[in-house]
């Protein structure tokens, strides 16, 4: 095993989330400097400038061949093509703080609104729908979508994992350990949901 570190920005830029794009490059957010970065492992990093204060946070490939990202401080969802064309979509709820984002099998992007206690959906042409959670103080954090189209998300402030089914039914499930503060969530190879807890554990949730 070997570890190599690549400098992609100055120390204050804040590299945060990254993903592999459809062009085979690594795309990453620079949350403190309002930029998106791109790195081909054998090349030099490049970046695309956004509003300096927008707070680009999580980035993911979309169903349309572009990259989609949340702008936490600007309350927007952004889209960038692999050749650098940027579109931004303002969200209906002011101060909602979009954070996690993931593509679903329905051809849309799903995201969390951590400051508003909502789950959002945006289509590639920019149509937005918001789904309020029963607990608006739950601080939904990360999101993933399973093969059946159910949207799973963590409630960082509520100590729960939630599920929003394609028919619009919403359920939440309390985690057994109090104040475990769930963050990331993913569908595992066993078909269950796995979430990372600040207690030093991973939790497994069956569907």
PyMOL commands that set and color helices and strands:
alter all, ss='L'
color gray80, all
select strands_A, chain A and resi 15-20+26-30+35-39+46-49+56-61+67-71+76-80+86-90+98-103+108-113+118-123+128-132+140-145+151-155+160-164+170-174+182-187+193-197+202-205
alter strands_A, ss='S'
color yellow, strands_A
deselect
rebuild
show_as cartoon
